[in-house]
Amino acid sequence: MITLYGFGRIFPEGRGETKDLRVQWALEETGLPYRVHALDHTAGELDTEAYGRLNPFRQAPVIDDHGFVLAESAAIVLYLAEKSSQLMPTDFEGRTRVVQWCCSAIATVEPILSCLDLIAMFDAERSGSRLESEARQIANRWLTGVERRLDGREWIACAGFTVADIMMAGVLRTIRKSDLLEPYPGIRAYHVRCQARPAWQRTLALTAERLGMTVDAIR
């Protein structure tokens, strides 16, 4: 059985925003048997030497599959797709396309959105500043690219739902409460399609239970 190291207790700002959601979603989609080792972030469990041996960056998520330990959400969901023979095309070009869009999500779209999050959380003085303005311009450039990709398409990488959609939806989730998505009807519709999947709804419910919260509080 796969052990997923995910958050059990976390500071209020992180509830419902953590990357272990992406991995649990993939596990729920594939039906692979798993258990969750709930980490107490508030007590510093991620900073222990024991956890550092699982992930040198001391971040979550991590999985342990019968002794094979793997970190980084994109790497983990790709591994789960390979292991289950699901959420991934069988042809070489299709598989490569899925990898491309996983990389696009975490290497192109996510970093600038994270930058905007950091400005909002830790540097209120820069709200409306040139730095924030430039970051928003870059974010809009990347979101325009995603919107263009989704034109006439249901899913981001291939005809069917894949782990690339889990990664892209997970990244887009970080701005669901902002105004950044307003100019992009294709992305908004795509986000709704992804979030409507039963496996995602189960992931939300299981995460809320683990955190001792309602689903609406983390939706």
N, C-alpha and C positions, 0 to 999 in steps of 0.2 A: 504493500500500500504506500502511496505517495504521502509524504508529510509536507504540508505547506506551512511555512513560517510566516504568519500574518499578524496583523495588529489585533490585540484583545483590549488593551487600554491605551488611549492616545490622548494627547492634549486636544482641547475643543476645536482648534483651528484645522486639525487634520481629519476630523471625523467624516467619513464618506469620501475623502479625497485621495486615499492612499493607493499605491500601485498594486498591492496584493489583490485588489478587486479585479484587476485584469486577469490575473492567474486563476483566481477562483472561478471567474466567468468561463475561462477556457476549460477548466476541469468540469464544470457543470455542463458545458456544451458536449464534451467528449464522453462523459459518463465514466471516466477513469476513477477507480476507487481512491479516496484520499481522506486524510484527516487534517485538521488545522491545529498547529501548535500556536496558541494565542500568546503573543509577546506583550509584555507590559512596558510600553515605551515610557510611561510616566515614572516608572521606577528605575529606568536606565538599563533595562534588560538588553537592549541592542548594543550597549556600550561595554558589555562584559567580554572577557577574553574568550569565553566559550563560544559566544555568538560570532566574535571576530574570526574564529577559525572556520566558520561557515561562510562568512562574507567579509572580506578584508575591509570593505567600505562601511560595514556595520549598518546596512540598510535592509529593508524588507521590500519585496518578498525574496524568499529562498525556498527551494524545494529540496527534499532528500528522497530520492527514489531508490530504496534498497541500497543505500551507500553512495549513490551517485548524487553529488551535491551541486546544485546549479543556482546561480543568482542572475539578476537582471530580468525584468519582466518580459522584454521582447525575446530574449534567448529562451526563457522558460516556456512561453506560449508556442514558440516554434518547435521546441522539443516535444511538447505535449501533442502537437499536431502530427509530428513524425511518429511518435509512439503509438498514437491511437489510429493513425491513417485516416484522420478526419480533419476538417477545416483547412485542407490544403489540396490543391490539384495533384493528380498523379503524374502529369507530364512535366518535363524538365523546365520548359519555358514558363508554364503556369506557376510552378513552385518558385521560380526565380522572381516572377512578378509579385508574388506574395511577400517575399523577402524584401523586394524593393520598397513596397508600400509600408511594411513594418519599419524599415529604416527611415522612410520619409516622415512617418509619424514621430519617431523619437529623435531624429537628428535634424530635421528641418522645422517642423511645425512646433514641437514641444518646447525647444529651448527659448524661443522668443515669448511664448505664452508664460513660461516660468519666470522670465525676466519681468514681465508685467505684473505677475503675482507678487514677486519680491518687492517691487516698487510700491504696490498697494499695501503690502503687509508691514514693511519695515522702513519705508522712506516716504511718509505722507507729504513731506515738504516738496517732493518732486512730482506730486500730482499736478498735471497740467504743464509740467516742465518740458523743455526741449527733448530731454532724454526719453520721457514717456511718449511724447509725440512721435519721435523717431522709431521707438519700439513698436508703437501701434501701426505705423506705416509699414514696417517690415511684416508684422503679424497679418495685416490686411493683404499684403502681397502674397504671402504663403496661403492664406485662406482663399484668395482668388484662384490660386492654382488648384486647390482641393475642389472648389466649386466647379471649375472647368473640367476636372477629371470626372466628376459625378454627373455631368450633363448627359442625360440619356442612359445613365447607369444606376442600378440598384445598389451595388456594392463596390467598394473602392478598388479592389485588385482584379477580381475575376467575376464571372457570371454569378457564382454562388458566394455565400457568406464564408469568410475565411478568418484566420487569426489576424490578418491585416486589418480587418474591420474591428476586431477587439482592440487592437492597439490604437487605431485612429479614433474610434469612439471614446476610448479611455482618455486620450489626449484632449479631444474636443470637450469632454465632460468638465475639464478644468475651467472652461469659460462659459458654462451653461447659464450662469447667473449674471453675466455681463452683457453689454450691448454690442460686443464684437460680432456676434452672429447675425445681427439684424439685417445686414445687406446681402445675406447669402441664403436664399430660400432652399437651394439644393442641399446645402449642408444641414440646415435645420430639419428638413424632411428626412435626410439620411440619419441624423442623430435620433430622431423619433423612431425610425425603423429599427435601429440597433437596440435602443433601450426597451423596445416592446418585446424583444425575444424572451421566451420563458426562462431560459438559462440565466439571463441577466436579472430577471425579477427574482429568481431563487437566490442569486448571489446577493442582491440587496437585502433580502429577508434574512439570510444567514449571517450577513455582516452586521445588520442591525441587532440581531439577537446576541451576537458575540460582544457587541459594544454596549449592550444594555440600553438600546435606544429604539425609537420607532423608525419604520422605513421612511416615513415622510421627513424625518429629521436629517436623513442622509441622502435623500433622493436627488 
